[in-house]
Each structure stands twice: as structure tokens, then as C-alpha cells.
Amino acid sequence: MRSFRNNQKRIRNRNANDRPFKRSNDINRLNSDFGNRENGFRRKNNRNNGNVEKLITKYNELAREALSNGDKILSENYYQYADHFLRISIEQKERQKDKSQTTLETN
């Protein structure tokens, strides 16, 4: 077999200069100043857990389905997700209860 010179082999050790795309040097995403630019771009780290009850039922149903298919590990994984969202739900209800008690005390 004849080996060709222009054979497109995968380059194993590429550095930043060999990439087909280049990022502009003026935006450094590792810089902490990136999120506080004047364009108003900010990353949000919080999740909306308004549908916690739906998520609990979803993961419980998925766990039951996985258990009926014989996958105990996957069902345990889904039960752990359901337990996590159950704890979040309890925490939210306690916060709402505390808020309502503080508003009653101030009035």
C-alpha cells in the first residue's frame, strides 16, 4: 500500500494556533469582568423550582417504570432525584410559612 503525503491524519497535540476558529482577543471569558460588561449580559445561576411538585411526581413515575423494567440502579437514581426535590419543596413551604408568620406579627 502506498502512503500519500497529504493524508489527513488527526493531529493529536494541537495548540491554540492550529484551531480552525479563533476567538477575538478582546473578550476573555475567564476574566471576572466578562459578566459585568456595559451590555447588561449576566449569567443567572438560580433555577426556577416553581414546578417542584411536578418534578417529584415525574421522577417517582420514572423510578417505578425503571423498576418494572428490572433496572434497580436507574430506579434508585430517579428516587434520589425525587427525594432531592421533595426536600426543596419542604424547604420552600417552611420559608413561606415563616414569611406569613412574620407578616402577621408585624401587623
N, CA, C and O atoms as a GROMACS GRO file, in nm:
protein
  428
    1MET      N    1   0.084  -0.119   0.000
    1MET     CA    2   0.000   0.000   0.000
    1MET      C    3   0.088   0.124   0.000
    1MET      O    4   0.188   0.133   0.071
    2ARG      N    5   0.048   0.217  -0.079
    2ARG     CA    6   0.125   0.340  -0.094
    2ARG      C    7   0.072   0.447   0.001
    2ARG      O    8  -0.047   0.475   0.002
    3SER      N    9   0.159   0.505   0.079
    3SER     CA   10   0.115   0.611   0.170
    3SER      C   11   0.126   0.746   0.100
    3SER      O   12   0.228   0.776   0.037
    4PHE      N   13   0.024   0.824   0.111
    4PHE     CA   14   0.022   0.955   0.047
    4PHE      C   15   0.074   1.061   0.143
    4PHE      O   16   0.058   1.052   0.264
    5ARG      N   17   0.134   1.160   0.084
    5ARG     CA   18   0.190   1.267   0.165
    5ARG      C   19   0.083   1.355   0.228
    5ARG      O   20   0.099   1.402   0.341
    6ASN      N   21  -0.024   1.378   0.157
    6ASN     CA   22  -0.128   1.468   0.204
    6ASN      C   23  -0.238   1.393   0.278
    6ASN      O   24  -0.353   1.436   0.280
    7ASN      N   25  -0.202   1.284   0.337
    7ASN     CA   26  -0.300   1.207   0.412
    7ASN      C   27  -0.347   1.288   0.533
    7ASN      O   28  -0.266   1.338   0.611
    8GLN      N   29  -0.478   1.302   0.547
    8GLN     CA   30  -0.533   1.384   0.654
    8GLN      C   31  -0.542   1.303   0.782
    8GLN      O   32  -0.645   1.243   0.812
    9LYS      N   33  -0.435   1.300   0.856
    9LYS     CA   34  -0.435   1.230   0.985
    9LYS      C   35  -0.474   1.327   1.095
    9LYS      O   36  -0.456   1.449   1.084
   10ARG      N   37  -0.526   1.270   1.199
   10ARG     CA   38  -0.567   1.352   1.312
   10ARG      C   39  -0.445   1.404   1.386
   10ARG      O   40  -0.355   1.327   1.421
   11ILE      N   41  -0.442   1.531   1.408
   11ILE     CA   42  -0.332   1.591   1.482
   11ILE      C   43  -0.363   1.575   1.630
   11ILE      O   44  -0.463   1.627   1.680
   12ARG      N   45  -0.278   1.504   1.700
   12ARG     CA   46  -0.307   1.472   1.840
   12ARG      C   47  -0.280   1.588   1.934
   12ARG      O   48  -0.359   1.613   2.026
   13ASN      N   49  -0.174   1.658   1.915
   13ASN     CA   50  -0.137   1.765   2.008
   13ASN      C   51  -0.152   1.900   1.939
   13ASN      O   52  -0.054   1.958   1.891
   14ARG      N   53  -0.272   1.949   1.936
   14ARG     CA   54  -0.295   2.080   1.877
   14ARG      C   55  -0.275   2.187   1.982
   14ARG      O   56  -0.305   2.166   2.100
   15ASN      N   57  -0.226   2.298   1.941
   15ASN     CA   58  -0.226   2.412   2.031
   15ASN      C   59  -0.326   2.515   1.981
   15ASN      O   60  -0.393   2.491   1.880
   16ALA      N   61  -0.337   2.624   2.048
   16ALA     CA   62  -0.441   2.722   2.015
   16ALA      C   63  -0.425   2.782   1.876
   16ALA      O   64  -0.523   2.827   1.817
   17ASN      N   65  -0.304   2.783   1.823
   17ASN     CA   66  -0.282   2.844   1.692
   17ASN      C   67  -0.326   2.754   1.577
   17ASN      O   68  -0.347   2.802   1.466
   18ASP      N   69  -0.341   2.623   1.602
   18ASP     CA   70  -0.379   2.529   1.498
   18ASP      C   71  -0.529   2.515   1.481
   18ASP      O   72  -0.573   2.444   1.390
   19ARG      N   73  -0.606   2.578   1.563
   19ARG     CA   74  -0.751   2.560   1.560
   19ARG      C   75  -0.811   2.628   1.438
   19ARG      O   76  -0.759   2.730   1.393
   20PRO      N   77  -0.920   2.573   1.384
   20PRO     CA   78  -0.982   2.637   1.266
   20PRO      C   79  -1.056   2.765   1.300
   20PRO      O   80  -1.085   2.844   1.210
   21PHE      N   81  -1.087   2.788   1.425
   21PHE     CA   82  -1.153   2.911   1.464
   21PHE      C   83  -1.066   2.983   1.564
   21PHE      O   84  -0.987   2.920   1.635
   22LYS      N   85  -1.080   3.112   1.570
   22LYS     CA   86  -1.003   3.189   1.666
   22LYS      C   87  -1.097   3.284   1.739
   22LYS      O   88  -1.181   3.350   1.678
   23ARG      N   89  -1.080   3.288   1.865
   23ARG     CA   90  -1.158   3.384   1.944
   23ARG      C   91  -1.088   3.518   1.941
   23ARG      O   92  -0.966   3.527   1.933
   24SER      N   93  -1.168   3.621   1.947
   24SER     CA   94  -1.108   3.753   1.948
   24SER      C   95  -1.039   3.776   2.082
   24SER      O   96  -1.084   3.727   2.186
   25ASN      N   97  -0.934   3.850   2.078
   25ASN     CA   98  -0.852   3.870   2.198
   25ASN      C   99  -0.914   3.969   2.295
   25ASN      O  100  -0.872   3.977   2.410
   26ASP      N  101  -1.014   4.045   2.250
   26ASP     CA  102  -1.068   4.148   2.338
   26ASP      C  103  -1.166   4.090   2.440
   26ASP      O  104  -1.193   4.155   2.541
   27ILE      N  105  -1.222   3.969   2.416
   27ILE     CA  106  -1.313   3.909   2.512
   27ILE      C  107  -1.243   3.793   2.580
   27ILE      O  108  -1.209   3.693   2.516
   28ASN      N  109  -1.221   3.806   2.705
   28ASN     CA  110  -1.159   3.699   2.782
   28ASN      C  111  -1.265   3.645   2.877
   28ASN      O  112  -1.303   3.711   2.973
   29ARG      N  113  -1.313   3.524   2.848
   29ARG     CA  114  -1.422   3.469   2.928
   29ARG      C  115  -1.378   3.426   3.067
   29ARG      O  116  -1.461   3.408   3.156
   30LEU      N  117  -1.249   3.411   3.087
   30LEU     CA  118  -1.200   3.376   3.219
   30LEU      C  119  -1.190   3.497   3.309
   30LEU      O  120  -1.177   3.485   3.431
   31ASN      N  121  -1.195   3.614   3.249
   31ASN     CA  122  -1.187   3.738   3.324
   31ASN      C  123  -1.316   3.757   3.403
   31ASN      O  124  -1.425   3.738   3.348
   32SER      N  125  -1.308   3.793   3.528
   32SER     CA  126  -1.428   3.813   3.609
   32SER      C  127  -1.508   3.934   3.564
   32SER      O  128  -1.624   3.949   3.603
   33ASP      N  129  -1.448   4.019   3.483
   33ASP     CA  130  -1.515   4.138   3.435
   33ASP      C  131  -1.612   4.106   3.321
   33ASP      O  132  -1.691   4.192   3.281
   34PHE      N  133  -1.607   3.982   3.267
   34PHE     CA  134  -1.688   3.948   3.149
   34PHE      C  135  -1.837   3.958   3.177
   34PHE      O  136  -1.911   4.006   3.091
   35GLY      N  137  -1.883   3.914   3.293
   35GLY     CA  138  -2.025   3.916   3.324
   35GLY      C  139  -2.079   4.053   3.354
   35GLY      O  140  -2.200   4.073   3.350
   36ASN      N  141  -1.993   4.148   3.385
   36ASN     CA  142  -2.038   4.282   3.425
   36ASN      C  143  -2.006   4.386   3.319
   36ASN      O  144  -1.967   4.499   3.351
   37ARG      N  145  -2.022   4.349   3.194
   37ARG     CA  146  -1.995   4.443   3.086
   37ARG      C  147  -2.109   4.544   3.075
   37ARG      O  148  -2.215   4.530   3.137
   38GLU      N  149  -2.086   4.645   2.995
   38GLU     CA  150  -2.186   4.750   2.981
   38GLU      C  151  -2.305   4.707   2.896
   38GLU      O  152  -2.405   4.779   2.890
   39ASN      N  153  -2.298   4.590   2.831
   39ASN     CA  154  -2.411   4.546   2.750
   39ASN      C  155  -2.521   4.481   2.835
   39ASN      O  156  -2.626   4.445   2.782
   40GLY      N  157  -2.498   4.466   2.963
   40GLY     CA  158  -2.601   4.412   3.051
   40GLY      C  159  -2.606   4.261   3.057
   40GLY      O  160  -2.698   4.205   3.115
   41PHE      N  161  -2.509   4.194   2.997
   41PHE     CA  162  -2.508   4.047   2.998
   41PHE      C  163  -2.466   3.996   3.135
   41PHE      O  164  -2.360   4.033   3.186
   42ARG      N  165  -2.549   3.912   3.193
   42ARG     CA  166  -2.516   3.849   3.320
   42ARG      C  167  -2.565   3.705   3.318
   42ARG      O  168  -2.671   3.676   3.263
   43ARG      N  169  -2.489   3.619   3.378
   43ARG     CA  170  -2.531   3.479   3.387
   43ARG      C  171  -2.615   3.460   3.512
   43ARG      O  172  -2.584   3.516   3.617
   44LYS      N  173  -2.719   3.382   3.498
   44LYS     CA  174  -2.804   3.355   3.612
   44LYS      C  175  -2.776   3.213   3.661
   44LYS      O  176  -2.782   3.118   3.582
   45ASN      N  177  -2.747   3.198   3.787
   45ASN     CA  178  -2.714   3.068   3.843
   45ASN      C  179  -2.832   3.003   3.912
   45ASN      O  180  -2.826   2.886   3.949
   46ASN      N  181  -2.940   3.076   3.932
   46ASN     CA  182  -3.053   3.019   4.003
   46ASN      C  183  -3.146   2.946   3.908
   46ASN      O  184  -3.157   2.982   3.790
   47ARG      N  185  -3.212   2.845   3.958
   47ARG     CA  186  -3.309   2.770   3.879
   47ARG      C  187  -3.449   2.802   3.930
   47ARG      O  188  -3.469   2.829   4.048
   48ASN      N  189  -3.543   2.797   3.839
   48ASN     CA  190  -3.680   2.819   3.878
   48ASN      C  191  -3.738   2.686   3.924
   48ASN      O  192  -3.759   2.596   3.842
   49ASN      N  193  -3.762   2.672   4.053
   49ASN     CA  194  -3.816   2.549   4.108
   49ASN      C  195  -3.964   2.565   4.139
   49ASN      O  196  -4.013   2.513   4.239
   50GLY      N  197  -4.036   2.636   4.054
   50GLY     CA  198  -4.178   2.655   4.075
   50GLY      C  199  -4.258   2.529   4.053
   50GLY      O  200  -4.365   2.513   4.110
   51ASN      N  201  -4.208   2.439   3.971
   51ASN     CA  202  -4.278   2.315   3.941
   51ASN      C  203  -4.219   2.198   4.018
   51ASN      O  204  -4.201   2.090   3.962
   52VAL      N  205  -4.188   2.217   4.143
   52VAL     CA  206  -4.124   2.114   4.223
   52VAL      C  207  -4.217   1.993   4.239
   52VAL      O  208  -4.172   1.879   4.235
   53GLU      N  209  -4.345   2.020   4.257
   53GLU     CA  210  -4.440   1.909   4.274
   53GLU      C  211  -4.446   1.823   4.148
   53GLU      O  212  -4.455   1.700   4.155
   54LYS      N  213  -4.442   1.888   4.031
   54LYS     CA  214  -4.444   1.813   3.906
   54LYS      C  215  -4.317   1.730   3.890
   54LYS      O  216  -4.322   1.616   3.842
   55LEU      N  217  -4.203   1.787   3.931
   55LEU     CA  218  -4.078   1.714   3.920
   55LEU      C  219  -4.076   1.593   4.013
   55LEU      O  220  -4.021   1.489   3.978
   56ILE      N  221  -4.135   1.606   4.131
   56ILE     CA  222  -4.141   1.494   4.225
   56ILE      C  223  -4.222   1.380   4.165
   56ILE      O  224  -4.179   1.265   4.168
   57THR      N  225  -4.339   1.413   4.110
   57THR     CA  226  -4.421   1.307   4.051
   57THR      C  227  -4.354   1.248   3.926
   57THR      O  228  -4.363   1.128   3.901
   58LYS      N  229  -4.286   1.332   3.849
   58LYS     CA  230  -4.218   1.284   3.728
   58LYS      C  231  -4.111   1.182   3.763
   58LYS      O  232  -4.105   1.074   3.703
   59TYR      N  233  -4.027   1.214   3.861
   59TYR     CA  234  -3.918   1.123   3.896
   59TYR      C  235  -3.969   0.999   3.968
   59TYR      O  236  -3.911   0.891   3.954
   60ASN      N  237  -4.076   1.012   4.044
   60ASN     CA  238  -4.134   0.892   4.106
   60ASN      C  239  -4.190   0.797   4.000
   60ASN      O  240  -4.173   0.676   4.010
   61GLU      N  241  -4.256   0.853   3.899
   61GLU     CA  242  -4.308   0.769   3.791
   61GLU      C  243  -4.196   0.704   3.710
   61GLU      O  244  -4.205   0.587   3.673
   62LEU      N  245  -4.091   0.781   3.683
   62LEU     CA  246  -3.978   0.725   3.610
   62LEU      C  247  -3.911   0.613   3.689
   62LEU      O  248  -3.868   0.512   3.632
   63ALA      N  249  -3.904   0.631   3.822
   63ALA     CA  250  -3.843   0.528   3.907
   63ALA      C  251  -3.928   0.401   3.907
   63ALA      O  252  -3.874   0.290   3.900
   64ARG      N  253  -4.060   0.418   3.915
   64ARG     CA  254  -4.147   0.300   3.912
   64ARG      C  255  -4.136   0.227   3.778
   64ARG      O  256  -4.134   0.104   3.773
   65GLU      N  257  -4.128   0.304   3.670
   65GLU     CA  258  -4.116   0.243   3.538
   65GLU      C  259  -3.984   0.168   3.523
   65GLU      O  260  -3.981   0.057   3.469
   66ALA      N  261  -3.875   0.228   3.571
   66ALA     CA  262  -3.745   0.162   3.562
   66ALA      C  263  -3.742   0.035   3.648
   66ALA      O  264  -3.681  -0.064   3.610
   67LEU      N  265  -3.810   0.039   3.763
   67LEU     CA  266  -3.814  -0.078   3.850
   67LEU      C  267  -3.896  -0.189   3.786
   67LEU      O  268  -3.863  -0.307   3.800
   68SER      N  269  -4.002  -0.152   3.716
   68SER     CA  270  -4.084  -0.254   3.649
   68SER      C  271  -4.008  -0.316   3.531
   68SER      O  272  -4.035  -0.431   3.494
   69ASN      N  273  -3.914  -0.241   3.473
   69ASN     CA  274  -3.832  -0.295   3.365
   69ASN      C  275  -3.714  -0.375   3.419
   69ASN      O  276  -3.640  -0.436   3.342
   70GLY      N  277  -3.695  -0.376   3.551
   70GLY     CA  278  -3.589  -0.455   3.613
   70GLY      C  279  -3.459  -0.381   3.635
   70GLY      O  280  -3.359  -0.442   3.673
   71ASP      N  281  -3.457  -0.250   3.614
   71ASP     CA  282  -3.335  -0.172   3.634
   71ASP      C  283  -3.338  -0.107   3.772
   71ASP      O  284  -3.394   0.001   3.789
   72LYS      N  285  -3.280  -0.174   3.869
   72LYS     CA  286  -3.284  -0.124   4.008
   72LYS      C  287  -3.196  -0.002   4.027
   72LYS      O  288  -3.230   0.088   4.103
   73ILE      N  289  -3.084   0.003   3.958
   73ILE     CA  290  -2.991   0.115   3.975
   73ILE      C  291  -3.052   0.244   3.921
   73ILE      O  292  -3.045   0.349   3.986
   74LEU      N  293  -3.112   0.237   3.804
   74LEU     CA  294  -3.175   0.356   3.746
   74LEU      C  295  -3.294   0.402   3.830
   74LEU      O  296  -3.316   0.522   3.848
   75SER      N  297  -3.370   0.306   3.882
   75SER     CA  298  -3.484   0.344   3.965
   75SER      C  299  -3.436   0.413   4.094
   75SER      O  300  -3.497   0.509   4.139
   76GLU      N  301  -3.327   0.363   4.152
   76GLU     CA  302  -3.273   0.428   4.273
   76GLU      C  303  -3.225   0.569   4.241
   76GLU      O  304  -3.240   0.660   4.323
   77ASN      N  305  -3.167   0.587   4.123
   77ASN     CA  306  -3.123   0.719   4.081
   77ASN      C  307  -3.242   0.815   4.072
   77ASN      O  308  -3.235   0.928   4.121
   78TYR      N  309  -3.352   0.769   4.009
   78TYR     CA  310  -3.470   0.853   3.999
   78TYR      C  311  -3.532   0.881   4.135
   78TYR      O  312  -3.580   0.992   4.160
   79TYR      N  313  -3.531   0.782   4.224
   79TYR     CA  314  -3.583   0.805   4.360
   79TYR      C  315  -3.500   0.909   4.434
   79TYR      O  316  -3.553   0.986   4.514
   80GLN      N  317  -3.370   0.911   4.410
   80GLN     CA  318  -3.285   1.012   4.474
   80GLN      C  319  -3.319   1.152   4.423
   80GLN      O  320  -3.320   1.249   4.499
   81TYR      N  321  -3.346   1.163   4.292
   81TYR     CA  322  -3.388   1.293   4.238
   81TYR      C  323  -3.521   1.336   4.301
   81TYR      O  324  -3.538   1.452   4.339
   82ALA      N  325  -3.615   1.242   4.313
   82ALA     CA  326  -3.745   1.274   4.372
   82ALA      C  327  -3.728   1.318   4.517
   82ALA      O  328  -3.794   1.412   4.562
   83ASP      N  329  -3.638   1.250   4.590
   83ASP     CA  330  -3.613   1.286   4.729
   83ASP      C  331  -3.552   1.426   4.738
   83ASP      O  332  -3.586   1.503   4.828
   84HIS      N  333  -3.462   1.457   4.647
   84HIS     CA  334  -3.400   1.590   4.645
   84HIS      C  335  -3.505   1.699   4.626
   84HIS      O  336  -3.505   1.799   4.698
   85PHE      N  337  -3.594   1.679   4.528
   85PHE     CA  338  -3.696   1.781   4.503
   85PHE      C  339  -3.799   1.785   4.614
   85PHE      O  340  -3.861   1.889   4.638
   86LEU      N  341  -3.820   1.673   4.683
   86LEU     CA  342  -3.910   1.672   4.798
   86LEU      C  343  -3.852   1.759   4.910
   86LEU      O  344  -3.926   1.833   4.975
   87ARG      N  345  -3.721   1.748   4.932
   87ARG     CA  346  -3.657   1.833   5.034
   87ARG      C  347  -3.664   1.980   4.996
   87ARG      O  348  -3.683   2.066   5.083
   88ILE      N  349  -3.648   2.010   4.868
   88ILE     CA  350  -3.660   2.150   4.823
   88ILE      C  351  -3.801   2.201   4.846
   88ILE      O  352  -3.821   2.315   4.888
   89SER      N  353  -3.900   2.117   4.818
   89SER     CA  354  -4.040   2.155   4.838
   89SER      C  355  -4.069   2.184   4.984
   89SER      O  356  -4.135   2.282   5.017
   90ILE      N  357  -4.019   2.099   5.073
   90ILE     CA  358  -4.039   2.120   5.217
   90ILE      C  359  -3.974   2.250   5.262
   90ILE      O  360  -4.030   2.325   5.341
   91GLU      N  361  -3.854   2.275   5.210
   91GLU     CA  362  -3.782   2.398   5.245
   91GLU      C  363  -3.858   2.522   5.198
   91GLU      O  364  -3.865   2.622   5.271
   92GLN      N  365  -3.914   2.517   5.077
   92GLN     CA  366  -3.991   2.630   5.026
   92GLN      C  367  -4.116   2.654   5.109
   92GLN      O  368  -4.152   2.769   5.136
   93LYS      N  369  -4.183   2.546   5.149
   93LYS     CA  370  -4.304   2.561   5.230
   93LYS      C  371  -4.272   2.620   5.367
   93LYS      O  372  -4.349   2.700   5.420
   94GLU      N  373  -4.157   2.580   5.425
   94GLU     CA  374  -4.116   2.638   5.553
   94GLU      C  375  -4.086   2.786   5.540
   94GLU      O  376  -4.120   2.865   5.628
   95ARG      N  377  -4.022   2.826   5.429
   95ARG     CA  378  -3.994   2.968   5.407
   95ARG      C  379  -4.122   3.048   5.394
   95ARG      O  380  -4.133   3.157   5.451
   96GLN      N  381  -4.219   2.994   5.319
   96GLN     CA  382  -4.347   3.064   5.303
   96GLN      C  383  -4.419   3.074   5.437
   96GLN      O  384  -4.482   3.176   5.466
   97LYS      N  385  -4.409   2.971   5.518
   97LYS     CA  386  -4.473   2.972   5.650
   97LYS      C  387  -4.408   3.078   5.739
   97LYS      O  388  -4.477   3.151   5.810
   98ASP      N  389  -4.275   3.085   5.735
   98ASP     CA  390  -4.204   3.186   5.814
   98ASP      C  391  -4.238   3.327   5.768
   98ASP      O  392  -4.255   3.417   5.850
   99LYS      N  393  -4.249   3.346   5.636
   99LYS     CA  394  -4.285   3.477   5.584
   99LYS      C  395  -4.424   3.519   5.630
   99LYS      O  396  -4.447   3.634   5.668
  100SER      N  397  -4.517   3.425   5.625
  100SER     CA  398  -4.652   3.459   5.666
  100SER      C  399  -4.660   3.489   5.815
  100SER      O  400  -4.738   3.574   5.857
  101GLN      N  401  -4.580   3.420   5.895
  101GLN     CA  402  -4.581   3.446   6.039
  101GLN      C  403  -4.519   3.583   6.069
  101GLN      O  404  -4.567   3.654   6.156
  102THR      N  405  -4.413   3.619   5.997
  102THR     CA  406  -4.351   3.749   6.022
  102THR      C  407  -4.443   3.863   5.978
  102THR      O  408  -4.445   3.968   6.042
  103THR      N  409  -4.518   3.844   5.869
  103THR     CA  410  -4.610   3.949   5.827
  103THR      C  411  -4.727   3.962   5.924
  103THR      O  412  -4.776   4.073   5.945
  104LEU      N  413  -4.771   3.852   5.982
  104LEU     CA  414  -4.880   3.859   6.083
  104LEU      C  415  -4.830   3.927   6.210
  104LEU      O  416  -4.905   4.002   6.274
  105GLU      N  417  -4.706   3.902   6.248
  105GLU     CA  418  -4.650   3.963   6.369
  105GLU      C  419  -4.629   4.113   6.352
  105GLU      O  420  -4.646   4.190   6.447
  106THR      N  421  -4.593   4.156   6.232
  106THR     CA  422  -4.569   4.300   6.211
  106THR      C  423  -4.700   4.377   6.203
  106THR      O  424  -4.703   4.496   6.233
  107ASN      N  425  -4.810   4.311   6.164
  107ASN     CA  426  -4.939   4.380   6.155
  107ASN      C  427  -5.000   4.382   6.288
  107ASN      O  428  -5.110   4.434   6.305
   0.00000   0.00000   0.00000
